[in-house]
C-alpha cells in the first residue's frame, strides 16, 4: 500500500520549496525589484498620522435623490519632520471639495463605486501632502426602489507613499 502524500516524508519538502519559491516571486513582483521595499514598509510603520472627516446624511442628486454617509480617512506623508502647519490639509477646504465634486459630478449613470473612486483620486490630486486616502460611501435606503443600506469603500495610496496601516472609525 502506497503512503498518502501528506504522510510521505518527501512530499512536505517539495511543497515547502514550491510555496517558498512562489512567495519570493510574489515579493519580487510587488517590490518591482526594489531592495529598499522592506525598508520602506518599515519606515511606514514607524510613524503614522491619520485623520478623518465624516459627512452624515448628506443629500445628493445622483441617480435620484439619495442620502450619503461619507467617511474619509487620510494619512499624511511619513515621516513629517516639521511641525509646519502648511503640510496639514485644511479639513474645511477638503469638505468643500467633496461637496463641490458631488454637486458637479457630470455622469448621472455612473455607479456609486465609480463616483467614490474618482473622488478618492481627486483628493490625492488636490492635496499633495496626503500619502493615502480611504473613502467609505454609504447609501441610505431609498424606498420603494432600494430598501437596504449599501456602501462602497476605496483605499488609494500615492505611488511611493505609505498606505493606511489602520483606519480609525469616525
BELSUL-V188042 format. One line per field, one symbol per residue. ss: DSSP state (h for helix, s for strand, l for the rest). A space follows every 50 residues. Layout:
BEGIN
ss = ???
END
This chain:
BEGIN
ss = llllhhhlhhhhhhhhhhhhhhhhhhhhhhhlllllhhhhhhhhhhllls ssssssssssslllssssssssssssllllllllhhhlllhhhhhhhhhh hhhhlllllllhhhhhhhhhhhhhhhlllssssssssssllslllsllls ssssssslllllllllllll
END
